[in-house]
Amino acid sequence: MTRKYLLVVRAGDRSLHPGWLKPAEAQRLWDLHISYFGDKDAPFGDLPEGITLSREKGPKYLGLALCLKTHPDFLARYTHLGFPDDDLACDVAAWNTAFTVLDEIGADLGQPALDLRSFFSYDIVLRRRQFKYREADFVELMCPIFSAAFLGEVLPTWTLNKSSWGLDYVWRAIALREGRKIAIVDAASVLHTRAIGKGTQYSAANMQGATQHDEYDDVLAHYSITDTSRRAIRGTRANGSVLT
């Protein structure tokens, strides 16, 4: 089956991505590629149709950059690609809706909203049930979805540091400079199940002496970014009415 959307998950042995494939009878509009950073020979058993796996060690975005380098066909085969953390709980419908809405409105950068029960860093990404989606000026690192064209532009930023802190503000700066649409899809939500900053992403082995805070400061200084506020610009309801 040919699908136009792709999720690439950086997965460890506790990854929750098997739940994304449920219910099994649901029509899935996206393929899934597992970028595995663990050590097991067959970590997730036999993979269903449309599910593939490769092995990349290291932090999330450095591993993803390597994954995409070895799979250059991904950007040619799919119109939109998402890169969620492996500790998100949701089902087939959530990703279907997130991809479909972003595609329909012509957003080059977006994400599903976070379920209100989630561990979270930024209030702006929490779900607002009164909206189908909100146009905003920020999407965080946890589960961004890019158009293939915009992904090709920002991909070089993924290797700027180990922690990836600050990259979301760089993506925003590039998107706003080019007049690209950014959106948070409230019609779809995912539950972030683990505490912020506690994952192996920030292990000593991955960080190699660096600190997230220093890397964040360095990236923002390099791009002369001083505004780190986050704004929702307008919200569109299911009936099409708009609140600015």
C-alpha positions in Angstrom: 0.0 0.0 0.0 1.3 3.5 -0.9 0.9 6.1 1.9 1.9 9.7 1.7 2.8 10.3 5.4 5.7 8.9 7.5 6.4 8.7 11.2 10.0 8.1 12.3 10.3 7.3 16.0 13.5 7.1 17.9 12.7 4.0 19.9 14.1 2.3 22.9 13.0 -1.0 24.4 10.1 0.7 26.3 8.8 2.5 23.2 5.0 3.0 23.2 4.8 3.0 19.4 3.1 -0.4 19.2 0.0 1.3 20.6 0.0 3.8 17.7 -1.0 0.9 15.5 -4.2 0.1 17.3 -6.9 -0.7 16.6 -5.4 -3.1 14.1 -8.5 -2.9 11.9 -8.2 0.9 11.5 -7.1 2.4 8.2 -3.6 3.8 8.7 -2.7 6.8 6.5 1.0 6.7 7.5 4.0 4.4 7.4 6.2 4.0 10.5 10.0 3.7 10.6 11.6 2.7 13.8 15.0 4.3 14.5 16.1 1.9 17.2 18.8 2.9 19.7 18.7 -0.3 21.9 20.7 -3.5 21.7 18.2 -6.3 21.1 18.4 -8.4 18.0 14.6 -8.3 17.3 13.3 -5.7 19.7 9.7 -5.6 18.4 9.3 -9.0 16.8 7.9 -9.4 13.3 7.0 -6.0 11.8 3.7 -5.5 10.1 3.3 -4.1 6.6 4.4 -0.5 6.4 6.7 -0.8 9.4 10.5 -0.8 9.0 13.5 -0.6 11.3 17.0 0.7 11.3 19.6 1.0 14.1 21.1 4.4 15.1 22.7 5.1 18.5 23.0 8.5 20.2 20.6 11.4 21.0 17.3 11.8 19.3 18.1 14.3 16.5 21.6 13.2 15.8 20.2 9.7 15.4 17.4 10.9 13.2 19.9 12.9 11.0 21.9 9.7 10.5 18.7 7.7 9.8 17.6 10.2 7.1 21.1 10.3 5.6 20.9 6.5 5.1 17.3 6.7 3.9 17.3 9.7 1.5 14.3 8.2 -0.3 12.1 9.2 2.7 12.0 12.8 1.7 11.1 11.9 -1.9 8.4 9.3 -1.1 6.4 11.2 1.6 4.8 14.6 1.6 4.9 15.0 5.4 7.2 13.4 8.0 6.7 13.3 11.8 9.4 12.7 14.4 7.7 11.8 17.8 9.3 10.7 21.0 8.7 7.1 22.0 6.9 7.9 25.2 3.8 9.2 23.6 0.5 7.3 24.0 -2.1 7.5 21.3 -3.8 5.5 18.5 -4.0 5.3 14.7 -6.6 8.0 14.6 -4.5 10.6 16.4 -1.7 10.5 13.8 -4.2 10.2 10.9 -5.9 13.4 12.1 -2.7 15.3 12.7 -1.2 14.6 9.3 -4.5 15.2 7.5 -5.2 18.6 9.1 -1.7 19.9 8.6 -1.8 18.7 4.9 -5.2 20.3 4.3 -4.3 23.7 5.7 -0.9 23.8 4.0 1.2 23.9 7.2 4.9 23.2 6.8 5.5 22.7 10.5 3.1 21.4 13.1 2.3 18.9 15.8 -0.7 17.2 17.5 -1.7 18.9 20.8 -0.7 17.3 24.1 -3.4 15.6 26.2 -4.1 17.7 29.3 -2.8 14.8 31.5 0.6 15.0 29.9 3.9 15.9 31.4 4.7 19.1 29.5 7.1 22.0 29.2 5.0 24.6 27.3 1.3 25.4 27.9 0.8 26.5 24.3 1.0 22.9 23.1 -1.7 21.6 25.5 -5.0 20.7 23.8 -7.7 23.4 23.4 -10.8 21.3 22.7 -12.8 24.2 21.3 -10.5 24.3 18.2 -9.7 22.1 15.3 -6.3 23.7 15.1 -4.4 26.8 16.1 -2.0 28.7 13.9 1.0 29.5 16.2 4.6 30.6 16.1 6.0 27.5 17.9 6.2 23.8 17.7 8.3 21.9 20.2 10.9 19.1 19.8 8.7 16.3 21.2 6.6 15.5 18.1 7.1 17.8 15.2 5.6 17.1 11.7 7.3 18.7 8.7 6.4 19.1 5.1 9.1 17.3 3.1 10.2 20.6 1.5 10.6 22.4 4.8 12.3 19.4 6.4 14.9 19.5 3.6 15.7 23.1 4.6 16.0 22.6 8.4 17.6 19.1 8.4 21.2 20.6 8.6 20.2 22.1 12.0 19.7 18.7 13.5 23.4 18.2 14.1 24.1 21.5 15.7 24.2 20.0 19.2 23.6 16.8 21.2 20.6 17.7 23.3 18.6 19.4 20.5 17.7 22.2 22.9 17.0 25.4 21.0 16.4 23.7 17.6 12.6 24.4 17.9 13.3 28.2 18.0 15.6 27.9 15.0 12.9 26.1 13.0 10.5 28.8 14.0 12.9 31.6 12.9 13.3 30.0 9.5 9.6 29.3 9.1 8.6 32.9 10.0 11.2 34.4 7.8 9.9 32.5 4.9 6.2 33.0 5.7 5.5 29.4 6.3 2.4 28.3 8.3 2.9 26.6 11.7 0.0 24.9 13.4 -0.9 22.9 16.5 -3.7 20.3 15.8 -6.2 20.3 18.6 -8.4 17.7 16.9 -5.6 15.2 17.6 -3.9 14.7 20.9 -1.1 12.5 22.3 -0.4 11.8 25.9 3.2 12.4 27.0 3.7 9.7 29.7 7.2 10.4 31.1 8.7 13.2 33.1 10.5 16.0 31.2 14.2 15.7 30.9 14.5 12.3 32.4 15.1 10.2 29.3 18.3 8.6 28.0 18.5 11.5 25.5 20.3 13.4 28.2 22.5 10.6 29.5 26.2 11.2 30.2 27.1 8.9 27.3 25.0 10.9 24.9 25.9 14.4 26.2 29.7 13.7 26.5 30.3 16.5 29.0 28.0 19.1 27.4 25.0 20.5 29.2 21.6 21.1 27.7 21.5 24.7 29.0 24.9 25.6 27.5 23.9 24.1 24.1 20.6 26.0 24.2 22.3 29.3 24.9 24.9 28.6 22.1 22.3 27.8 19.5 20.2 30.9 20.2 23.3 33.1 20.2 24.5 31.6 16.9 21.1 32.5 15.3 20.7 35.8 17.1 17.4 34.6 18.6 16.3 36.7 21.7 12.6 36.2 21.6 11.7 32.8 23.2 8.0 33.6 23.8 5.4 31.4 22.2 2.1 32.7 20.7 -1.1 31.3 19.3 -2.2 33.6 16.4 -5.7 32.3 15.6 -7.8 29.3 16.3 -10.1 27.6 13.8 -13.1 25.7 15.2 -14.6 22.5 13.6 -17.3 24.6 12.0 -14.7 26.8 10.3 -15.2 29.9 12.4 -12.0 31.6 13.4 -11.0 33.3 16.7 -8.0 35.6 16.5 
